[in-house]
Amino acid sequence: MQRWWFLEENGDAKDVSAKLESSGKKAKPPKPSGDRRHTFRVLVTCELLKDETVAVTGSCESLGNWDPEQCVQMHPENDGTSNVWRLETELPREVSVTYRYLICSIEPTTENVHVRRFETHLVPRQIPVWLADEPADGKGVEPKIDTLGDINGHVKLDKGWLTTETIVQFKFFDNPFSVKDRIKNRLLYVKITTMNLRINAEKQSLSTMLSDESLSNDTRENAAESATTYSFTEVTSLGNANASYEQQSQFGCPYNKDDFLIFTVTVAEPENVAYLVDLYAYSSKSKEDELPYHLGYHYILPNFLKKSEGVLELPVTCASKHRPLGMMRIEYLKVTPLLPSRCTLERSYIRYWNKRWAGLDVGHRGSGTSFKANDGNVIRENTIASLKKAVTHGADMVEFDVQLSKDLVPVIYHDFDIYVSLKRKTTLETNDLLELPMRELTLEQLRNLKVYHVVEGRSREAKFFDEDLEEHQPFPQLAEALELIDPHCGFNIEIKWSQKLKDGRMESEMTFDSNLYVDCILRVVLEKAGNRRIVFSCFDADICTLLRLKQNLYPVMFLTLGVTSRYPSYHDPRCNSIEMAVRNAYATELLGIVAHTEDLLRDQTQVNLATEKGLIVFCWGDDNNCKDTIKHLKSLGIHAIIYDKMDIYSDKAVKESVFLVGARESQAALLQQIDIENRYEQTNQHDFLNDKDVLLNRDKMSSSSAAAVPVTPSS
């Protein structure tokens, strides 16, 4: 990853790459001992769940070298009665050691480590070279106690990412319950319980038992209790203004009218897990302390969840009489890990935003759309030439659309459909063109055929004749853009994905599996991004969830349509208002939202909905193509404005990216640190510790790095 990025925020450009020991996993070769003893102690203020434990990882072999599989488990003090966790280990004496704490779980069957939450401060905790727990006289001093997630008052404890486990989300929205009239107006409580299909000798026998309607309710509940599996279930209601994922209560979560419930279930072996959906309700004459009664249930077997997403129409069986009670509709999403894993615990930018990055200028599709009437753009959108033009005129970032060709190559293109000429001509005739979904052509076909934009195909009027200009060609690969565009220009990579509209139509019929789709794009970015600032975005909330859970390096932003008359509304209500988008982004721990400017200008106070929760706000839309509007949006505190024609609407005096400025400052910081380290090497340790000027400079550098604290809800 990038040297200047790490210098700018961390002040440490030294990379380490050794695999280290894990806590209690498989047997590993013995590690060489360090020459100083150190004791880690950390206070855990949050409640740990069953199967969760506390661990530490860091920049040396004895701490696992940031590899989540090699992190080292800690143990509670005072025989488990204390909230302080402890670890004593050997550390190398000749180097300073950086480290982080994390909450993890270890899957009992495979002993795979799953990162539940981890510290994501840009500047990790540090043990200086000269610090040792045991003084020369042998009289040890009890080491200080850290607080999990808190470094100098800055709290950063974020969700982990998938390493080997799978997450299944069950979504209840759009009033999904159709039940008998006598209970139609009752408030229903929904609870989801995982069941282990390995509990019986034969998996199929338990599956049969679960679907056997002749069993009594007591028998089912006993089976459910005995079949518990390694899993974590959390739920959030987006009807709540402060929506966040929490553990479900004994009788589940209430579903209010027009609510949006999301259950997130983490499992290690999805093929061997079933899900029991229970519905509870209170009697109309129930007393204040009376418990709800079990209304109905249904089992979701793993073979119901073959695809990455889908809709389940399930019957609700009456819990007392085992008769049909009604129906319920559940939309699900299955998130699988990106394998092989490419992420470590060394650093994370999933919710990082530097306060100096205010009102960034982002080039829309490069230097702007090129197929709107009278736009005057002479460069084809979403091409290498268009991206380079935006950079030349001072774009801090460029925004472009990425989707897959038929052979799974990520390419840059906006529309789902294209027109292909059956003859290579410069003039178009009606019988020359064939409309095709872009996904039906391989990369070679896209690059070699005469392809027209949908606007050209429908108007029968070609706009570009640039077959001989390589950088002007449509469908550049994402990998090419990452290699050819100035690395100091950030990328806002919008993932194109077809969504269902509110009227039931699909934007385009997609044949790709969503996990495969996202994995193909992520692999290219993780391999080719180098030192570039990257933000992912998508209009589909589920794709944003996949992007967030599959990696821990790049931030994700939720694109929202908002309240608008220009575009049809989506089936998923999370995208149809800024309020819902903010709640979803906050609960999912995304960096922020990309709002439609039309909706922002309609009600400018909506900016506060996001910023008060620590979320970052970008904005998009045709309204942005105006200098006065851009200036006004920046005055509202919008963090980045996406607009066309950077050469016309940008008011920058110096046409360069804000990240280039940061790179220069990082270079200066590097030279200063080299000077300090040289002074240290040339003096003995005692003289160095008494050199106040050196210490002050070192502290100043550390504090300046720590000052660039990510803007997050927990900061």
C-alpha positions in Angstrom: 0.0 0.0 0.0 1.0 3.6 -0.3 4.0 5.0 1.5 2.8 8.6 1.5 -0.7 7.7 2.7 0.7 6.0 5.8 3.2 8.8 6.4 0.5 11.4 6.2 -1.6 9.8 8.9 0.7 7.5 10.7 4.2 8.9 10.5 5.5 5.3 10.1 6.4 4.0 6.7 8.0 0.7 7.8 6.2 -2.4 6.5 6.4 -5.7 8.1 5.5 -9.0 6.5 6.0 -12.1 8.7 3.4 -14.6 9.8 3.1 -15.0 13.5 1.6 -17.1 16.3 -2.0 -17.2 17.1 -3.7 -17.8 20.4 -4.5 -21.4 20.9 -5.0 -22.3 17.3 -3.1 -25.1 15.6 0.3 -26.1 16.9 3.0 -23.9 15.5 6.8 -23.9 15.6 8.2 -22.2 18.7 9.0 -18.5 18.3 12.2 -16.9 19.2 12.0 -15.0 22.5 12.6 -11.3 22.7 14.9 -9.8 25.2 12.4 -7.7 27.3 9.3 -8.8 29.1 6.1 -6.8 28.7 2.7 -7.1 30.2 -0.4 -6.0 28.3 -3.5 -5.0 30.4 -6.7 -3.7 28.9 -10.0 -2.7 30.5 -13.0 -4.1 28.6 -16.1 -1.9 29.2 -18.4 -3.6 26.8 -20.2 -6.9 27.4 -18.6 -9.9 25.7 -20.9 -12.4 24.1 -20.6 -16.2 24.3 -17.6 -17.4 22.3 -16.0 -13.9 22.2 -12.6 -13.2 23.7 -10.1 -10.4 23.8 -6.8 -10.5 21.9 -3.9 -8.3 20.9 -1.9 -8.0 17.7 1.0 -6.0 16.7 4.2 -5.3 14.7 6.4 -8.0 16.0 6.5 -11.8 15.7 5.3 -12.4 19.3 2.2 -10.4 18.6 1.2 -12.0 15.3 2.5 -9.3 12.9 -1.0 -8.0 12.4 -2.3 -11.3 10.9 -5.8 -11.9 12.4 -5.1 -15.7 12.4 -2.0 -15.1 14.5 -3.4 -12.7 17.1 -2.6 -13.6 20.7 -5.4 -14.3 23.2 -5.5 -12.5 26.5 -6.9 -13.7 29.8 -9.1 -12.0 32.4 -7.4 -11.2 35.7 -8.5 -12.6 39.0 -9.7 -15.9 37.7 -12.2 -14.3 35.3 -13.9 -12.0 37.8 -12.3 -8.9 36.5 -13.0 -6.8 33.4 -9.2 -6.3 33.0 -7.6 -8.7 30.5 -3.9 -9.5 30.7 -1.1 -11.0 28.6 2.6 -11.4 29.4 5.0 -11.9 26.5 8.5 -11.2 25.2 9.1 -8.3 22.9 12.2 -7.3 20.9 14.3 -4.7 22.6 15.9 -2.9 19.6 12.7 -1.6 18.0 9.5 0.1 19.1 6.4 -2.1 18.9 3.0 -0.9 17.8 -0.1 -2.9 18.7 -4.0 -3.0 18.7 -6.6 -4.8 20.8 -9.5 -6.6 19.3 -12.5 -8.7 20.2 -12.5 -12.0 18.3 -14.1 -15.4 18.4 -12.5 -18.7 17.6 -14.6 -21.2 15.7 -14.4 -24.4 17.8 -14.4 -26.9 14.9 -11.7 -25.3 12.6 -10.1 -22.9 15.2 -10.4 -20.1 12.6 -10.2 -16.6 14.1 -13.1 -14.2 13.4 -12.6 -10.5 14.0 -15.7 -9.2 15.8 -14.5 -5.7 16.6 -11.1 -4.1 16.5 -9.3 -0.8 17.2 -9.0 1.3 14.0 -7.1 4.4 15.2 -4.7 5.5 12.4 -1.9 5.8 15.0 -1.9 2.5 16.9 -0.7 2.0 20.4 3.0 2.1 20.8 5.7 0.6 23.2 8.8 2.7 22.7 12.2 1.1 22.4 13.3 2.2 25.8 10.2 1.0 27.8 10.4 -2.2 29.6 8.2 -3.5 32.4 11.0 -4.9 34.5 13.6 -2.4 35.8 17.2 -3.5 36.3 16.8 -3.9 40.1 14.2 -6.6 39.5 11.4 -4.7 41.4 8.6 -4.9 38.9 6.0 -2.1 38.6 2.4 -3.1 37.7 1.9 -1.9 34.1 -0.7 0.6 33.2 -4.2 -0.4 32.1 -5.4 0.5 28.6 -9.1 0.9 27.8 -10.3 -1.1 24.8 -11.1 1.2 21.9 -9.9 4.3 23.6 -6.6 6.0 22.9 -6.2 9.4 24.5 -9.9 10.0 24.6 -10.5 9.0 20.9 -12.8 6.0 20.8 -12.4 3.8 17.7 -13.8 0.3 17.9 -15.3 -0.9 14.6 -16.8 -4.0 13.2 -14.5 -6.5 11.7 -14.6 -8.1 8.3 -15.2 -11.6 7.2 -12.2 -13.9 7.2 -13.7 -17.4 6.9 -17.2 -17.0 8.3 -20.5 -16.2 6.5 -23.1 -13.6 7.3 -26.8 -14.1 6.4 -29.1 -11.1 6.6 -32.9 -11.4 6.9 -34.9 -8.3 6.1 -38.5 -7.6 7.1 -40.0 -4.5 5.4 -42.9 -3.2 3.4 -45.3 -4.8 6.0 -44.4 -8.4 5.2 -46.9 -10.3 7.4 -50.3 -11.5 6.1 -52.1 -13.1 9.0 -55.6 -13.9 10.1 -57.9 -10.9 10.9 -58.1 -11.6 14.6 -54.4 -10.9 15.1 -53.9 -8.6 12.1 -53.6 -5.5 14.2 -51.4 -7.0 16.9 -47.8 -5.9 17.3 -45.7 -8.8 16.2 -42.2 -9.7 17.7 -39.8 -11.5 15.5 -37.0 -13.7 16.7 -34.4 -15.7 14.7 -32.6 -18.7 16.3 -29.9 -20.7 14.6 -30.0 -24.5 14.7 -27.1 -26.9 14.0 -28.0 -29.6 11.5 -25.0 -31.6 12.5 -26.5 -32.4 15.9 -28.0 -35.7 14.6 -25.9 -38.4 13.1 -27.7 -37.9 9.8 -28.2 -34.3 8.7 -31.2 -35.2 6.6 -33.0 -36.8 9.6 -32.9 -33.5 11.5 -34.1 -31.6 8.4 -37.0 -34.0 8.3 -37.7 -33.5 12.0 -37.8 -29.7 11.5 -40.4 -29.9 8.8 -42.5 -32.5 10.5 -45.8 -30.8 11.4 -46.9 -33.7 13.7 -44.3 -32.7 16.4 -45.5 -30.9 19.5 -44.3 -27.4 20.2 -42.4 -28.6 23.2 -40.5 -31.1 21.1 -39.6 -28.4 18.6 -38.4 -26.0 21.3 -36.3 -28.8 22.9 -34.8 -29.6 19.5 -34.0 -26.0 18.9 -32.4 -25.7 22.3 -30.2 -28.8 21.8 -29.3 -27.8 18.3 -27.7 -24.5 19.1 -24.6 -23.7 17.0 -21.6 -21.4 16.9 -23.3 -18.2 15.7 -24.0 -14.5 16.5 -27.4 -12.9 15.9 -27.9 -9.1 15.9 -30.8 -7.0 14.8 -31.6 -3.4 14.0 -34.7 -1.4 13.3 -34.3 1.4 10.7 -37.5 2.8 12.1 -35.3 4.0 15.0 -33.5 7.3 14.5 -30.5 5.9 16.3 -30.5 2.5 14.6 -27.6 0.2 15.5 -27.1 -3.5 15.7 -27.9 -5.1 19.0 -28.5 -8.5 20.5 -32.1 -9.6 20.2 -34.1 -10.0 23.4 -35.7 -13.1 24.6 -38.8 -12.6 22.6 -37.3 -10.9 19.6 -37.7 -7.4 18.1 -41.1 -5.7 17.5 -42.1 -5.0 13.9 -44.0 -1.7 13.8 -46.0 -0.6 10.7 -43.7 0.5 7.8 -40.6 -0.6 9.8 -37.4 -2.1 8.4 -36.0 -4.9 10.5 -32.6 -6.4 9.6 -31.3 -9.6 11.3 -27.6 -10.2 10.8 -26.6 -13.8 11.6 -22.9 -14.8 11.5 -22.2 -18.5 11.1 -19.2 -20.6 10.4 -20.8 -23.4 8.4 -23.8 -22.0 6.5 -24.5 -25.3 4.8 -25.2 -26.9 8.2 -27.3 -24.2 9.8 -31.1 -23.8 9.8 -32.9 -20.7 11.1 -36.0 -20.8 13.2 -38.2 -17.8 12.8 -40.6 -17.3 15.7 -43.4 -14.8 16.0 -44.7 -13.6 19.4 -47.5 -11.3 20.4 -49.1 -10.0 23.5 -52.7 -10.7 24.4 -55.1 -7.8 24.0 -55.9 -8.3 27.7 -52.4 -8.9 28.9 -51.1 -7.3 32.1 -48.0 -5.2 32.3 -45.8 -7.9 33.6 -47.3 -10.7 31.5 -45.1 -12.5 28.9 -46.1 -12.6 25.2 -47.4 -15.8 23.8 -45.8 -17.8 21.0 -47.9 -17.0 17.9 -46.3 -19.0 15.1 -43.0 -20.1 13.5 -41.3 -21.4 10.4 -37.9 -23.0 9.7 -35.6 -21.8 7.0 -33.3 -24.6 5.8 -29.9 -23.9 4.2 -31.1 -25.2 0.8 -33.6 -22.2 0.8 -30.6 -19.9 0.6 -28.7 -21.2 -2.4 -28.3 -17.8 -4.1 -26.6 -14.8 -2.6 -29.9 -12.9 -2.4 -33.6 -13.6 -2.8 -37.1 -13.4 -1.5 -38.8 -16.1 0.7 -42.6 -16.4 0.8 -43.1 -18.6 3.9 -46.1 -19.9 5.7 -46.6 -19.1 9.4 -47.6 -22.2 11.3 -49.7 -21.7 14.5 -47.5 -22.6 17.5 -50.4 -24.2 19.5 -52.5 -25.9 16.8 -49.8 -26.4 14.1 -52.2 -25.1 11.4 -51.5 -22.4 8.8 -51.8 -18.9 10.4 -50.8 -16.8 7.4 -47.7 -15.8 5.3 -44.6 -13.8 5.8 -42.2 -12.4 3.2 -38.5 -12.2 4.0 -35.7 -10.9 1.8 -32.3 -12.3 2.5 -28.7 -11.5 1.7 -25.8 -14.0 2.1 -22.3 -12.5 2.4 -19.4 -14.8 1.9 -15.7 -13.9 2.6 -13.3 -12.7 0.0 -10.8 -15.6 -0.3 -7.9 -15.7 0.0 -8.1 -12.9 2.5 -5.9 -9.9 1.7 -6.5 -7.8 4.8 -4.7 -7.5 8.1 -5.1 -5.6 11.3 -2.2 -3.2 10.7 -4.4 -0.3 9.4 -7.9 0.4 8.4 -9.6 3.4 6.6 -13.1 2.1 6.6 -14.4 5.2 8.5 -11.5 7.6 8.1 -11.9 11.2 6.9 -9.2 13.9 7.4 -10.7 17.2 8.6 -8.5 19.0 6.0 -10.5 17.3 3.2 -13.4 19.9 3.0 -15.4 20.4 -0.1 -13.5 18.1 -2.4 -13.9 18.5 -6.2 -14.9 15.2 -7.8 -15.0 14.8 -11.5 -18.2 13.1 -12.6 -17.4 10.2 -15.0 -14.0 11.9 -15.4 -14.5 15.2 -17.1 -18.3 14.9 -17.3 -21.2 13.2 -19.1 -20.9 13.3 -22.9 -24.2 12.0 -24.2 -26.6 14.7 -23.0 -28.0 17.2 -25.5 -25.9 20.3 -26.0 -23.4 19.4 -23.3 -20.5 20.5 -25.5 -18.2 17.7 -24.1 -15.8 16.6 -26.8 -14.3 13.7 -24.7 -16.2 10.4 -24.2 -17.2 9.9 -20.6 -15.7 7.1 -18.4 -12.5 6.8 -20.5 -8.9 7.1 -19.6 -8.8 10.4 -21.5 -11.8 11.8 -19.6 -10.2 10.8 -16.3 -6.9 12.4 -17.2 -8.5 15.6 -18.3 -10.3 15.9 -14.9 -6.9 15.4 -13.1 -5.3 18.0 -15.2 -7.8 20.6 -14.1 -7.4 19.9 -10.4 -9.8 17.1 -9.5 -9.3 15.8 -6.0 -11.1 12.6 -7.0 -12.7 11.2 -10.1 -16.0 9.3 -10.0 -16.7 6.5 -12.5 -18.9 3.4 -12.9 -17.6 -0.1 -12.8 -19.3 -3.3 -13.9 -18.3 -6.7 -15.2 -17.9 -8.0 -18.7 -19.2 -11.5 -19.5 -15.7 -12.9 -18.7 -15.7 -11.2 -15.3 -13.3 -8.4 -16.1 -14.1 -5.1 -14.2 -14.6 -2.4 -16.8 -15.6 1.3 -16.6 -19.0 2.0 -18.2 -22.2 3.6 -17.0 -25.2 2.1 -18.8 -26.4 -1.5 -18.6 -27.1 -1.7 -22.3 -25.1 -0.9 -25.5 -25.8 -0.9 -29.3 -23.5 -2.9 -31.5 -23.1 -2.2 -35.2 -23.4 -5.2 -37.4 -21.2 -3.4 -40.0 -18.3 -1.2 -39.3 -19.7 2.1 -40.6 -19.4 5.8 -39.8 -23.1 6.3 -40.6 -25.9 4.5 -39.0 -28.9 2.8 -40.5 -31.9 1.2 -38.8 -30.9 -2.4 -39.6 -27.3 -1.9 -38.6 -27.7 -1.8 -34.8 -28.4 -4.5 -32.3 -29.2 -3.6 -28.6 -27.5 -5.9 -26.1 -26.9 -6.0 -22.4 -23.3 -5.1 -21.8 -22.9 -8.1 -19.5 -23.4 -10.4 -22.6 -20.1 -9.4 -24.2 -16.6 -10.4 -23.2 -13.9 -7.7 -22.8 -12.4 -8.6 -26.2 -15.8 -8.2 -27.9 -16.4 -4.9 -26.2 -13.0 -3.6 -27.3 -13.1 -4.9 -30.9 -16.6 -4.4 -31.9 -18.0 -1.1 -33.1 -20.1 -0.2 -30.0 -22.4 2.8 -29.6 -23.8 4.4 -26.5 -27.5 3.9 -25.9 -28.2 7.5 -26.7 -26.4 7.1 -30.1 -28.2 3.9 -30.8 -31.7 5.4 -30.2 -31.0 8.7 -32.0 -29.2 6.9 -34.9 -26.6 9.7 -34.7 -23.0 8.8 -33.8 -21.2 11.3 -31.7 -17.6 10.0 -31.5 -15.3 8.8 -34.2 -12.2 8.0 -32.2 -11.4 4.4 -33.0 -7.7 5.1 -33.4 -7.3 6.9 -30.1 -6.6 4.3 -27.4 -7.2 6.5 -24.4 -10.6 7.6 -25.8 -11.9 4.1 -26.2 -14.9 3.0 -24.1 -14.7 0.1 -21.7 -11.3 0.7 -20.2 -10.4 -1.9 -17.5 -10.5 -0.8 -13.9 -6.9 -2.1 -13.7 -5.8 0.2 -16.5 -7.3 3.3 -14.7 -5.5 2.3 -11.4 -2.2 2.1 -13.3 -2.5 5.0 -15.7 -4.2 7.8 -13.7 -2.0 10.0 -11.5 -1.9 8.2 -8.1 -2.4 11.4 -6.2 -6.0 11.6 -7.6 -8.5 9.7 -5.5 -11.1 7.3 -7.0 -14.8 7.2 -6.2 -15.6 3.8 -7.6 -19.4 3.4 -8.1 -20.4 -0.2 -8.4 -23.2 -0.6 -11.0 -25.8 -3.1 -9.9 -29.3 -3.5 -11.2 -32.1 -2.8 -8.7 -35.8 -3.5 -8.5 -37.9 -0.4 -8.9 -41.0 0.3 -6.8 -43.3 -0.7 -9.6 -41.7 -4.2 -9.7 -39.6 -3.7 -12.8 -35.8 -4.4 -12.8 -33.4 -1.8 -14.1 -31.7 -4.6 -16.0 -31.8 -8.4 -15.6 -28.6 -9.4 -13.8 -27.2 -12.9 -14.2 -24.2 -12.4 -12.0 -24.0 -13.7 -8.4 -23.6 -10.6 -6.2 -20.8 -12.1 -4.1 -18.8 -13.1 -7.2 -19.5 -9.7 -8.8 -18.1 -7.8 -5.8 -15.2 -10.2 -5.3 -14.0 -9.7 -8.9 -13.9 -5.9 -8.4 -12.3 -6.0 -4.9 -9.5 -8.3 -6.1 -8.4 -5.9 -8.8 -8.5 -2.9 -6.4 -6.6 -4.6 -3.6 -4.0 -5.8 -6.1 -3.6 -2.6 -8.2 -4.6 0.4 -6.0 -1.1 1.1 -4.7 -1.0 4.4 -2.9 -4.3 5.7 -4.1 -7.2 7.1 -2.0 -10.3 5.0 -2.9 -14.0 5.2 -1.8 -16.6 2.7 -3.0 -20.2 3.6 -3.5 -23.4 2.0 -4.8 -27.1 2.7 -5.0 -27.8 -0.8 -3.8 -27.7 -1.0 0.0 -26.9 -4.7 -0.1 -23.9 -4.2 -2.4 -22.6 -1.6 0.1 -23.0 -4.2 2.9 -20.9 -6.7 0.8 -18.2 -4.1 0.2 -18.1 -3.2 3.9 -17.9 -6.8 5.2 -15.5 -8.3 2.7 -12.5 -6.0 3.5 -11.3 -3.5 6.1 -9.2 -1.1 4.1 -11.4 1.1 1.9 -14.4 3.1 3.0 -17.9 2.6 1.5 -20.6 5.2 0.9 -24.3 4.6 0.3 -25.6 6.4 -2.8 -29.2 7.6 -2.3 -31.8 8.7 -4.7 -33.8 10.6 -2.2 -37.1 12.4 -2.8 -37.1 13.2 -6.5 -39.3 13.6 -9.5 -36.5 13.0 -12.0 -36.0 9.3 -11.4 -38.4 6.4 -10.5 -38.2 5.2 -6.9 -36.6 1.9 -5.8 -38.3 -1.0 -4.2 -35.8 -0.8 -1.3 -36.9 2.2 0.9 -33.3 2.7 2.2 -32.5 4.5 -1.0 -35.6 6.6 -1.3 -34.9 9.2 1.4 -31.8 10.8 3.0 -33.2 9.9 6.4 -33.3 6.2 5.7 -29.9 6.3 4.0 -28.4 7.9 7.0 -29.9 5.3 9.4 -28.7 2.4 7.2 -25.2 3.9 6.8 -24.9 4.5 10.5 -26.1 1.0 11.5 -23.8 -0.7 8.9 -20.8 1.5 9.9 -20.3 2.9 6.4 -18.2 6.1 5.9 -21.3 8.1 4.9 -23.8 8.8 2.1 -23.8 10.3 -1.4 -26.9 12.3 -1.4 -28.9 13.6 -4.5 -28.4 17.4 -4.6 -32.0 17.9 -5.7 -33.2 16.5 -2.3 -30.5 18.4 -0.3 -31.6 21.7 -1.8 -35.2 20.9 -1.1 -34.4 20.6 2.6 -30.9 21.7 3.5 -31.3 20.7 7.1 -30.9 17.0 6.0 -27.2 17.6 5.9 -27.3 17.7 9.7 -29.0 14.2 9.8 -25.7 12.8 8.6 -23.1 15.0 10.1 -24.6 14.8 13.6 -24.0 11.1 13.4 -20.4 11.6 12.3 -21.1 10.5 8.7 -19.4 12.0 5.6 -21.6 13.5 2.9 -20.9 13.6 -0.8 -23.5 14.9 -3.3 -24.3 14.1 -6.9 -26.8 15.4 -9.6 -27.2 17.8 -12.5 -27.8 20.7 -10.0 -24.1 20.5 -9.2 -23.1 21.9 -12.6 -23.2 25.5 -11.5 -20.4 27.5 -9.8 -22.8 29.2 -7.4 -24.4 25.8 -6.4 -21.0 24.3 -5.8 -20.0 27.2 -3.6 -23.3 27.0 -1.7 -22.9 23.2 -1.1 -19.4 23.7 0.3 -20.8 26.3 2.6 -23.3 23.8 3.9 -20.4 21.5 4.9 -20.7 19.0 2.1 -17.5 17.0 2.1 -17.3 16.4 -1.7 -19.2 17.6 -4.7 -19.4 15.4 -7.8 -19.9 17.5 -11.0 -19.2 17.7 -14.7 -16.6 19.8 -16.5 -13.9 20.3 -14.0 -12.2 22.7 -16.4 -15.2 25.1 -16.3 -16.8 24.9 -12.9 -13.7 24.4 -10.6 -12.6 27.6 -8.9 -9.2 26.3 -7.8 -6.4 28.7 -8.1 -3.8 25.9 -8.2 -5.0 22.9 -10.3 -3.8 20.0 -8.2 -5.3 17.4 -5.9 -5.5 18.0 -2.2 -3.9 14.6 -1.8 -0.8 15.8 -3.7 -0.4 18.5 -1.0 -0.6 15.8 1.6 2.0 13.8 -0.1 4.5 16.7 0.0 3.8 17.2 3.7 4.4 13.5 4.3 7.7 13.7 2.5 8.8 16.5 4.8 7.7 14.4 7.8 9.7 11.5 6.5 12.9 13.6 6.3 12.4 14.9 9.8 11.9 11.4 11.2 15.0 10.1 9.4 16.9 12.9 11.0 15.6 12.1 14.4 16.4 8.4 14.0 19.9 9.2 12.8 20.5 11.3 15.9 19.3 8.4 18.1 21.7 6.0 16.4 24.6 8.3 16.9 24.0 8.8 20.6 23.6 6.3 23.4 20.1 5.7 24.8 20.6 7.6 28.0 21.8 10.8 26.2 18.9 10.5 23.8 16.3 10.3 26.5 17.7 13.5 28.1 17.8 15.4 24.8 14.7 17.5 25.3 14.8 18.9 21.8 14.7 15.4 20.2 11.9 14.2 22.5 9.8 17.3 21.9 10.2 16.9 18.1 9.3 13.2 18.4 6.2 14.0 20.5 5.2 16.8 18.2 5.2 14.4 15.2 3.2 11.8 17.1 0.6 14.3 18.2 0.3 15.8 14.7 -0.4 12.3 13.3 -2.9 11.6 16.0 -4.7 14.9 15.4 -6.0 13.6 12.1 -8.7 11.6 13.8 -11.3 9.9 11.6 -14.7 11.5 11.7 -16.9 8.7 13.0 -19.9 8.3 15.3 -17.6 7.0 18.0 -15.0 9.8 17.8 
